[in-house]
Amino acid sequence: MNRTYRFIVALWVIPAGLLAGGCRALDSGATADGRPPATAAIPTATVEPTPPPPTLPTPQPTRTVAVPPPAIATATVAPTVGPTATLPPLGAAERPIQLLFPPVAAGTIILQRAAPLVEALRAATGVEFAAGIADSEAALVELICAAPEDTIGFISAAAYTVAHEQCDARAGLVAARGDGLTWQMGMLVTQPGGPVALADLAGQSWAVADTHSLPVTLYFQAQLAAAGIEPGEIVAMPEETSALLALRGGEVDFTTATFVPPIMPLDQPWLPGETDPEVWRLLGVSPTRSPIGYVLVAGEPAAGGYRLRDARARLFDTTPDIFDVTRILAVSAPIPNETVVIGADLPPELAGDILAAMTQFAASGACDASLCSADLFGWTGLQPAEDSAYDPIRAIKDTLELETADLWAELD
């Protein structure tokens, strides 16, 4: 905690060094010809404390700035400023708004992909931005809370709930992925004639592929715990297809896997909590494989059929009866995708302009070389986020009595 306080003092005295202690790297955007900026190393320096006016607490000396890997563009530390200095305006070249990324890819890739976004936001808003990489999502949340007026983070839905709880950070935008959805869901699968209610799962064996997945595992673990239901043996599986095959073979009583809702006939919506996850069974027709590889029921959606997309579809070529020998007992609540999080004190009007520009950028072809690139996030767009959409994560955390450190461990 002492390190965080030192970071806050450094922010107000030398805002250009905002992320020197908390991030591995910073990037202020592309050069005039569109190329990423040249690498610049941070000189090691210790900032000595300056005696403050009597009305202010005595500042602690800032930490020695570590020299990052040479391949990453970095920010330099400004010289010590006297106690009468004022903070530069937010968005000035001396105080750019920080776009903070978790280490989801190599540092050079993140900074290269962030450069077009930095330039697009600068052009749209007239203020300066810089991209930085935190050591972890936990460190990124600390930075958002330490500099709530200067920071925007790109983090998981679970990390957002921590940031909101700790410092009232705001969910600005949520990412859409290749399925067109801004959320993920899980499904609890049994065999026909097997369990028909959660209560029937007491003492039953459960095949689990990913123990850390919020929608696929932790959600159902919390649901069972809340109902006082204790499952039997937990059987670890290397992947969801293995777990489904174990269920088909009678090795376990139930399993959980990824649920993506079917594409409905004639552009009808599939609504979480309203539409049956296997509504297509009403037709009484078994799925088939289309010539181009889709799993269909009664033809393409444009012709009045359904396109199936849940985890069982990946097994259809080798196990064409997989839909016939399994049934969905329950699905999870939607869990939001990655979220663009705004520091609590970023001015609302400026935040609105930034989010609007970011949404437009994500809908453009320029995003293909940036946030939408397969080697970064692979997003297909951004949509407005609502804080209430994150309540299922809070319920999981409360039901399973996960402290913040436990949540980071689950997500590691």
N, C-alpha and C positions, 0 to 999 in steps of 0.2 A: 504493500500500500504506500510505503514511503516513496517508491519509485514513481508511482502515479502522481503524488503531490508535487514531486520535483518536476515532472513533465508539465503540470499545469502552470507552475511558475515560469518555466521556460517559454511556454506558449505566449503568455502575456508580455514577456520581455523581448523575446526574439521569435516572433511568429513564423518567420521563414524556416525555422527549424522544427516545426510542429511535429513531424513524424520521424525525426532523426533517432529518437530513442525507442519508438514503438513500432516502426516499420523497417523492413529491410531495404526499401527503395522508394523513390519518388520520380515522377515524370511530369513535366509541365506541358507536354504536348508535342506535336510533330513540328518539324522545321518548316520553313516557307515552301520548300519543294516537296513536302509531304512525307519526308523520311523521318523516322524516329530520331530524337535528339541524340547527340553524341554522348558517350559515357563520360561521366565526371566523377572522380573519387572524392569522398569526404575526407578532409584533413582531420586527423585526430586533434581534438581540442577540449580543454576543460574550461568552462565558463565560471569565473570567480563570482561570488555573491557581491552585490552592491548594497550598501547600507540604505534602507528605505526611509521614507518619511515616518514620523512618529506614529501616524495613524494607521500604518500598515504593519502586518506581521513580518517578522524577519524572514526573507526568502532563503531557501536552502540552495547550496551550489548545485548547478545542473550536472548531470552525469557526463562522464567522458563519452563522446560520440564514437561508436565503433565504425571501423572502415568496412563497408560492405563488399561483396564480391565485385570484381572489376567489370563484369559484364552488365551490371545494372546501373542505369542512370540514377544519380543521387542528388540530394539537395545539400548545399553547404550551410554551415552554421554562421549566422551573422555575428559580428562583434558585439561585445557587451554594451547595452544601452543604459543610459543613466536613468535614475528613478523618475525624472520628469517627462520621459518620452511617452508619447501617446500611441495607441495601437493603430496601425494602418487600417484604412477602410476595408471591410470584407470584400473580397474579390479583386483587390488591387494586386499588382504584380508581386508586391512584398508580402501579400497575405492571400494567396489563392485558396479557393474552396477545395478541400481535399476529397478526392474520390478514392476510397479505401477498399482494397480487394483482399480476400483470404488467399492463402497459397494453394490455389486449386490447380495450378500448372506451373511450369518453370517461370522464374521471374522475368526473363527476357520476353517470353511469349505474352505474359500478362501486360507488360508495359507497351509492347508493340500493338497489341489488340486494343489497349485503352487509348492510344494516341488519337485515332479518328474520333472517338467519343469526346475527348478533351477538346479537340478543335471544333467539333460541331456545337458543343455547349458554349464555347467561347463566342462563336459566331452568332449564336441565337440569343445569348443573354448579354453580351458585352462585358462579362466579367471573366477573371482568370481562374483556371482550374489546374490542379496537379494530381497525378495518379500515384498511389502508394500501395505497397504490399505489406500487410501485417504478418507477423510470425504464425498466427493462428486465428481462428474465429474468436476465441476468448480474448486475445490481445486486441483484435479489431473492435470488439464491444467496449473494451476499456478506453480505447482512443475516442470512440464516439461519445462516451460519457465524459471524458476529460476535456473535450473541445466541442461542446454541443452546438456552437454557433457556426463552426467551420467545416463540419464533416458530413459526408454521405457515404454509407457503406453498402456493399453488395454481399449479403449474407444469407444463410439458411433461415427457414421459417423458425426453427427452434432457437437459433441465436437471436433472432428479432425479439422473441418473447422475453429473453434475458435482458436485452438492451432496454426494452420498454419498461420492464419491472425495475431495473436499476436506475434509469435516468430519464424515463419518459420519452425515449426515442420514438419516432413516428414511422409507421409503415407507409411508404409512398406509392410504390409500384410492385406488382408481383409478376413474375416471369411466366410466359406461355412457352410450352415445349412443342415437340414435333406432333404430338397428338392434338394440338390446339387447345389444351386445357391448362389452367393455371394452378392445378392441384393434382395430388396423387391419392390413390385409394388402395386399400387392400381387401382381400376376400378370404373368408373362412370356408373351406371346401370339405365336404364329406362325400360318402357314397350313397346312392339311392338305398333306402331302407335302413340307413344309419341314423345318427343323431339328427333330431329335427328342431332342437332348441338348445340354447347355451347350457341349460341345466343338464342336458344329456351328456355334456363333455366331461363331467366330473370323473376322474380316474381314467380318462381315455388318453391314448398316446397321441402325441402331437409332433409332426415333422416340421422342423424349422430350418430355413436356409440362411436367413439373415437376422440375427438376434438384435441388431441395432436399428432396424428399420422402424420408423415411427408408424407409418400406415399399415405395414404388413405384420409386424410382430408386437411392438410395444402397445399399440392401440388395443389389440385383442387381449393382451396380457392384462391391461388395465380394466377392460370390460369384465373379464373373468374374475379378477380380484374384487371389483366393486360388487359383483353378484355373489361373492363368497364361494366361487367354484374353483376347485383345485384340480387341474388336469393331472393326468398320470405322467408317464415317462416322456421327456422331451428328447426327441431323436434329431440330432444335428445332421443336416444335409448340405452338400456342397453348393447346390443351387436350387432354384424353385422347380425346375423341370424334374430334378431328382426327387424332390419332395412329392410332387404330383404323381410321379410313377410309383413311389412307395405307397401312396394312398390307393392307386389303381390296383396294385398288387396285393393289397390287404396287409401290408407290413405295419401300417399305422392306422389310427381311427379318423384322424383329420389332419389337415394341413392349412397353412396360410400362404398366400401368394399375391402378386400384383394384379389389381383389377383396373382395367381400362374399359369404360362403358362401350357398348356396341354403338356403331353409327346407325342411327334410326332411319326408318323409311321416309323418303320424301322430305328430308330436312327437319323432321320432327325433333324436338330436344329430348335428351335424356337428362332427367332432373334428379340430383342426389336427394335421397330421402323420400322421393315420390315414385319414380319409375322403378319397377322390378328389375333387379340386375340381370335376370334371365327372361325378360319379357318376350323374347323370341320363341320361347318354348310353347307359347300359346298357339303357334301355327302347327305344332305337332310334326315338324319336319326336322330331320337331322342335318347338321352342318355339312357342307361340301367345300372342296377347294376349287377356286376359280382358276381359269387358265393363266392369270397373271399373279397368282399366289395368295389371294385373299381367302379368308375363311368366311363363307357366306351361308345365310339361311334364306331360302326362297329368292335367290337372286341378289343383284346389287341394290343398295339403298335407293338409287334413283328410279329403280323399277318396282319398289315396294318391299324389298327385302332388308336384311340386316347384315352388317359386317361385324364379325366378332373379333375383339382385340385383346382379351385378357390373357393371362400367362399360359392358359391351356392351348391357345392358338399356336404357340411355338412348338408344340408337340404333335400337331395335327398330321404332318407328313408321315411320321414314323408310328404314330399311335392314333389313327383316325377315329377310334371310338372314345377318345378321352372325354368328350363332352357328354357322351351317352352314359358313362360309368361314374360321373361325378356330378355333384350338385352344389350350388352356392348356398350356404346356410345363412351367412351374414356378410355385409360389407362394412368397411370402416367409414367414419366421417371423412370428408375431404381434408387433406393436409396441404397447405399452400406450398408452392414451389419457392425457389430463391426469391428474395425480397430486396428491393432498394429501400434502404432505411435512412431517414433524415434525422440529423441531430435535433434535439428538442428546441434549441434556441436559434436555428437557422430562420431568418425572417420569412414569414409565411408567403408574402408576395413573391420574393425571390425563389423560394422553394417551389411555388406553383409554376413559375416560368421554367425552372430547371426540369421539373418532372414532365411538363408538356413537351419541352424540347427533346428530352430523353425518349418519350413515347414515340414521337415523330421519327427520331433516329432509328429506333428499334423496328419500325415499320418500313424502313427504307433499305435499299440495296447496300448502303454503306455499312449496315450492321453485320453483313456477311463476313466482313473482315475485322469485326470487332466483337461485341458481346455475343453475337449470334454464331460466331465461328465454332466449328466442332472441337477445336483444341482449347477453347475457353469454356463458355457456358452452353453453347448450342441452342440458345433461345430462338424462338420464332416471333416474339413480340413482348410487349409489356402492357399491363392493364392496371387500373387503379386498385389499390389494396384497401381492405377494410380490416380494422383491428379485430373485430369479432370472429373473423375467419380463422384466427389463431387460437381460439378457445379450446378446440380439441387437444392441442399440444399442452395447454395449461392443465387440462383435466388429466392427461396422462401423467404429467409431472406431479400433480397433487395426489392422484390415486396411488401411484407407485412410490410416493414419498421421496422423490428425487430432488436432492439439493442441486444447486447450480453446478457444482463440481461433478456430481453424478451425471448430470445431463451432458456435460462436455465429454465425459468418459464414454457414455453411450453413443455419442456421435463421432467418436474418434475412429 
